[in-house]
Amino acid sequence: MTSEPSTSPVLADPVSTDPAASLIPSSIELPRFLTALPVYNEQAHVATVLNEVRKYAQDILVVDDGSTDGTSHALAQCPWVQVVRHPQNLGYGAAMQTAFQYAREHRYEVLLTIDCDGQHEPQRIGQLVEACRGSVDGGGVDGGSVSTQLSDPKYSARGDSGRGERGVDIVSGSRYLVVDDSTPPPPEARRQINKQITQEINQLLGLKLTDAFCGFKAYRVEALAQLHLTETGYAMPLELWVQAAYHGLRIIERSVPLVYLDEKRSFGGSLDDATARLAHYHDVIKRSIRNCSETLAGRSMGVLSMGYEPCS
């Protein structure tokens, strides 16, 4: 983060959860995890979403990215939520960086991120958190390639304590890993841009992603220390994928439902234009690859394949 939050986090005693309501067996003990929601002017959704998230998570952080509507008032009605407020709107990526920093400083094992617009199902929180402790299958995962399945169906934790292979670093939700023809399609421009950017990311970095932009993710917090993100807007996930690939983080995808509740949601300013948004995404990818190539000299991962030449 380039600026400090305007206030210290508001801490409250965690609330009890109902393990039986989760989609994972109640006998499985989850690692200590933080559920973080970046919000900006979410007065219409925040209370409903938080009350649902509360059923599946104890420690909940909301990063209020300078909301100007009634979001702050709504959050005040949820004293069991930890809140960090930005003094002004800094962007989605900036809010995520605040969540990453908070998770590291408070020594959580896993950070779960979920959007606050009602598009993600909180009952899947436990699945993603538990998958973050699993092992990647033997299909070749080193160097940033992606597996979509865990080799151990029970998601046995292996970690980095010297007891076997390191586990998963990023579990990324995917709305397109499993296609459901009965689900209404997303806005055409968004789907096409997501598809194109995902394909380009895969080609450039040797990944096998199906959804480059889903905000429903679980991160191994120790692995986040390797990332040095600077992108403050909606293109932050692209910088994240580049750095994750260069650092050899282990990534899997988990299928999540495709839900669009607000097809007119704004990206802000010129980025509401699909052509401008696509060009911006390309700029961020190119810059991120260049930065990584300068930092990790001599390690190129297909960055020449689309004319994105690394700096010498």
N, C-alpha and C positions, 0 to 999 in steps of 0.2 A: 504494500500500500504506500502511496506517495503522500498521504496525509493521515493524520490521526483522527479517530472518531471524536465527535464533539463531547461525548459523555462516556464515563466508564460503564461497562455492562451492568445491567440490573440483574442481580442474582436472586434466585428463589430456590426453595427446597424442591427437589424433583417430585413428580407425581407418580403414583403407582400405575403400572400398566397391566393390561390383561393379556398374558401370553396366549391364552386359548383363542383369542381373536386373530392372532397372526397366522400367516400362511406357512409357517415353519413349526415343527413339533415343539411343544412346550418343554420337552426334556432337553433341548439343545440350549446351552448357555452361550449367549452372544458376548462378543468382546465389548469392552467399554467404548461406547460410541456416542457421537454428537450428531444430532440432526439439525441441519442449518437451512434456513429459507431466506433467500434474498428477496426483498420486497420494495416496490416503489408504487405508491398510489394504489394500494390493493384493498382499500376500505371495503369494497364489495365482497371480497373473498376471504380476507385474512382470518377473521374469527372462526368461520366455518372450517377452514382448512386446518387451523391450529388445534381446534377441538378434536378433529379426526386424527391428526398426527399424534396427539397426546395419548391416544389409545395404544400406540405401538412404539413410543419412544419416551424415555425419561428425561434426558437432557436435550433441550430444544433451544436453539439460537435463532433469533431473527435479526438480520442485518437490514435495517430500515435505511434505504439509500436516498435520504433527503425527501421523503414523501411530503406533499403539500396538501393532501386531502385529509380525511379523517382517520388515516392509518394509525397515527400515534395514539389517538383516543381509543381505537379498537384494541391496540396492544396493551394499553393501560388496564383493560378489563381482563387481561391474561397475566396475572402476577407470577405465574409459574413458568413463564417464558423468559429467557435471558435475552436482552436486547442491546445491540450496538447501533447507534445512530450516526450516520454521516451528516455533517452540517449542511451539505448540499448534495444534489444528485451527481454522483460520480460515474455511474454506469454499472451494468451487470457484472462485468469483469472485475471491477473494483470491489463490489459487494462480495464476490466469491473470494477474492484475495483476503478480505477481512475475515471471512469464515475460515479460510485455510490457516491464517495466522492465529486465530483464536483457538482452533483445534490443536495446533502445535504447542502454544503457550500453556494450555490446560491439560496437556499430556493425554489426549484421547488416543485410543488405538485406531479407531476408524471414524471417518467423517462421512456422513450421508447427506447429500444435497437433494433438495426437492423444491420444485417451483410452487408458488403460492397462488396460482391461478386456477387450481382445481383440475389440472390436466393429468396429474399423477396420482396413483392410488396408494395412500399411506399404508395399507395393509401389506404392501410388498416391501416395506422398509426392512423387515427382518430377513427376507430372502437375500436382498442385496448386501446387507451387512455380513451375513453369514458367508455368502459367496466370496467375500473379500478375504476370508481366511483359508479358502480352498487352494488346491494346487492346479496349475494349468496342465492340460493334457499333454501327451507326448507328441503332438502334432507340430512341434517347432514353435517355440514362443520367444526364444532369446532374440535380442535386437529389436524388440518392439512389435513383433508380429502378433496377431490376435487369434485366440481360441474362443470359440463360442460355447464350449462345454468345459465342465470340470471333470478331471479324471476320477475323482473320488465323489461318488454320489452323496456321501454324508458330509462333504465339505470339511474334511479333517484339516485342522490347523497345522501348518508346518513352520511358518514364520522364518525368522532369520537368527534363531538362537543356536544354530549349529546342529539342529536335529533334523537333518534332511533338507530337501529342496525348499527354496523360498516360495512363499505363496503368492497370491494375486495382489497387485498393487492398485489397479483400477477396475472396478466393475461398472460398466456403462450400460444404462438402460437403452434399449433399441425399440423403436416403434415399427421397425421394418424387418426385424429379424424373422418374425413369423407374420405372414400376410393373412389378414382376416378380411375376406371379400365382403363380409356383412357390415364392416365398419365404414362409416362415411369417410370419404377421402379428405386429406388436408387441402388447404388452398393450393391451387396448381403451381403458382409461382414459387411458393415456399418449398413444395415437394421437389420441384425441378432443381432449385438451387441446392437443396440438401443433397439430392442424388448426385449432382455434378461435383460438388465440393467433396463429398464422401469418396467418390471414385478417384478424384485427384489426390486426396490425402493418402488413400491406399496405394496409389501408383508411386507417389513420391517417397513414402515412408515404409513401404512394405507391410502395411497393416491390412486387416481384413474387416474393417468396420462396415456396418450397414446403416449407421445413423450417427453422423458427426456432431449433431447439435443437441441431443437429448440432455436435459439438465438433471435427470434422475440418476445419480451416480453414488457409488461408495468408493472411498479412497483410503488406502492404508496411510495413516498420517505420517509415519516415518518416511514413506516415499515422497511425500509432498515437499520435504526439505530439499529435495534435489531440483525442484522447479523454481524458477525465478521469473514469474509472470509480470508483465508490464501492460498488457492490453486491457483497457478498462471497459470496453464495450461488449457488444454481443459476439464479437469475433474472438473473444478470449478462449473458447474451446479449441480453436484452430492452433493458437500458440501453445496451448496445453498439449495437444496431440504431437506437435513437432518436438517439443521438449521431452515428452514421455518416450517417444521413439528414440531420440538421440541418447537418452539415459538408459535405454533398455528396460523400461518398466514393463511389467507383465499385465496384460489387459485381456479382459473377457467381456462379452456382452451378455445381457440377460433380456429376454423379451418382456416388454411392457406394453400395455394397450395404447393404441393411437386415439387420442382424444383432443379435439380442438373446440374450445368453448368460446373463444373470442377471435374470430377470423380477421377482425379489423385492428388487432393490436398493433400499435405503432413501434417501429424500430428506432424512430427518432430522426427528424430532419430529412436529409437527402437519402438516408438509408431506407426510407419507405419505398423508394424507387428500386425495383428489382435489379435493373442494370447497374445502378450505382452500388447497390449492396453487394452484388457479385464481384464487382471490381474491387471494392474494399476488402472483401474476403481474400481475394487473390493477393492484394498488397500485404495483408497481414501474414499470409502463408510465406510469401517470398521473403519478407523481412525476418520472420521467425527462423526460417531455414538459414538465412545469411548469418544471423546472430549466433545460432548454434554452431555453424560451420567455423566461425571465428573462434568460438570458445573451445570447440573440440576439433582442432586442426587435424586433418588427415582422415577424418571419419565421415565419408559421404555415403548417404543411403538413398541412392537413386535421385539425388537432387538435380542432376543434369537432365533427367528424362523429360522435363517440360520447360527447359530453358532457364531454370532457376539455378544459376551458377553460384556455387559457394565462394565466399571471399577467401583469398589466399592468405 
